[in-house]
């Protein structure tokens, strides 16, 4: 199947695109876009991969589902474009950074931060509506490929869902930083004060890798 995704990712994930589950997923997603509002815009489904090529990844942040209201989702976990009201989780990410202003997540992606949601599409106003259709299998393969074919990555796993998805990561080859999710429901239970960004940079620096300007 010809999938419009950045070339290095197309090479690394080529086997996934030929599997029956992905054909079924693609047919489902095409049908959803044809029948109603779906987010992100189709051209941004693989935005995280297009923005952060396979060989450029330094840090992986695992999200769960795209935002499901108009103008929000752009294919990058936690990111919304300028002019859109900042979601609560992103507000808390900014608080933990301690910079005051909301960080520019596009700049993160351009520096090697893969902002990966487990599910890459969602129907308008229906959170979780595209879960269980195959996206999780695909993004599990992404995590597995990074785990096996790269070394010295930092994985930021926020919340129980991300920790389960990251359970396969080899802690001997990669740095895994776990905490509560930054949502208002859990941020005070272990996200605030967990220093994920400083700890990521400490690991990158200790391994002679370029740090992220968060």
N, C-alpha and C positions, 0 to 999 in steps of 0.2 A: 504494500500500500504506500502510495506517495503522500507523505505527511510534510506539511510546510513547517519545518522546525530548523533551527540553526544546525549547520552541517556537522559539527563535531558531535552534537547530541544525536543527530540522525545516524551517524556511524556507530556510536556506542549503543544505541537502543534499537538498531535495525531489526533485531530478532523479535522484539515486542510487537512491532508494527505488522508482522506477518502472522501473529497468533490469532486464533478464532475470537478470543475475547475482545481483542482490539477492533476487529471488524464489526462485531456486534455493538461495541461502544460507539464507534464512529457513526454507524447507522442511527443509533439512538440520538446522538448529539445533533446530527444533521436534521433529524425529524423535529427535535425540540426547537432548533433555531427557525425552522420553516413554519412552525405552528404558533409561536408566541415569543414573548420577550425572554431572552436568556442572557446572562452575564458571565464573563466579560464579553465585550464585542468579539465576534469570531476571530478577528485578526490578532487579538491579544490572548487567545487560549494558551499559547506557548511562549508568552512574553518573558517569563522568568528564564527560560532556556535561551531565548534569542538574545537576551540582555547579558547573560552570564554563561559563556561557552564552557564546555566540559573541562577543558584544561585550565581555565581561569578560576575555577571555584576554589575558594579558601574557607568559606564559612557557609553552613547550611542552616537556615531557619525553617522549621516545619510548622506550617499552619494547617488548618483543617478544611475550610470551605470558603469559596469566594463570597464577598459581600453581595447581597441580593437586592439592593435598592438602586434606582437609576443613578448613573454617573460614578458609582463607587469603584467597582471591580475593574482592574486593569491587568489582571493576570499575574500579579505579584502579591504574595502573602502579606497582609497587613497594610498594603499601600493603597492610598486614594490620591487622585490628582489634586493640584491646587484648586481652590475654590469650592471643594466639597468639604462638608462638615467632618471634622476629625473624629473617627470612631473612638470609643472609650479605651479600647486596648492600645491603640496607637498613642493616645494621651498618656497612658501609664508607661509605655515604652519611653516616651520623651521624659517623663518624670524620673525614671530610673537612670537615664543618661545624664540627667542633671544639667541640661543645656537650656532649658526653658522652652525654646522653640521646637516645633515638631521636626524631627530629622527628615532629610530628603532621602527616601528609600531608593529612588532611582540611582542616586549617587552610590549608595551601598551596593546595589546590583552591579554597577559599572566597575566597582573595585573587587568584585569576586564573591559577593554575598548572594547565594541562591535562595530566593524567597519562594519556597515551594509549598503550595497547598496540596493536601492529600487528594482533594477533588478539584478539578480544574474548571468546571462549569456549574451553573445553578440557574434554576428558573426564577424569574422575577418574583419577589415577595415571598419565596418559599424556601426558607433555610433548609439545607440538607437534601433538597429535592433530587439531586443527581448522585447521591451516595448509593453505593451498592450496585452500580452499573458497569464498573470496570476501571474507573479512574484510580481507585485505591490499589488495584493490582498493578497498574502502570506506574504509579508513583512509588510503590514498594520496590519495583524493579529499578527505578532511578536511584533510590537509597542503596540498594544492593550493589548496583554498578559502581557508584561512588565509593562505597565501602571496600570493594574488591580491587578496583583499578586505580585508585588514588591513595596517597599516603598523606598523613599530617593534616587532615581536615579538622575543622571545628564544627561540631553539631550542637546547636542550641535547641534543646527539647523543652518546650514550655507546656506544662500540663500533662495529664495522664494519657491523653490521646497521642500526643507527640512522642511520649516516652515509649508507648507500646509500638509505635511505628518505627522507632529507632532502636528497638531491642536487638536487632541483628548486627548493629554496628560493633566492630572490633575495637574495643577500648585500648588494645595494645598498639594499634596503628593510628588511631584518631583520638582527638580530645572531645569528650562528651560532657556538656554542661547542662544539667537538669535543674528545673525549678518549677514553681507553680506558673500557671498561665497569667499573662498580664491583664486579663479581663477584670472588670470591677469586682466580680464575684470571688476572685481568688488572689488578686495581686498582693493583698496584705498578708497572705498566708505563705509567703515564700518567694514571690517574684521581687518585690521591693527589697533591696539590700543584697540580692544574689550576685550582683556585679558581672553579668554575663559578658558585657562588652569589654570591660577591662580584662577579665580573665581570658577571653578569646585573644586579645592582643598580646597578653603575657605569653600565651602558648605560641602564637605565631612568631613573636620576637625570639623566644627561646629556641625555636627551630629554624631561625634564619630566614623567615618568610616575612614579606611585607605586611605591616599592620594595616588595619582598616581605620580610616578617618570617619569615625561614627558621628 
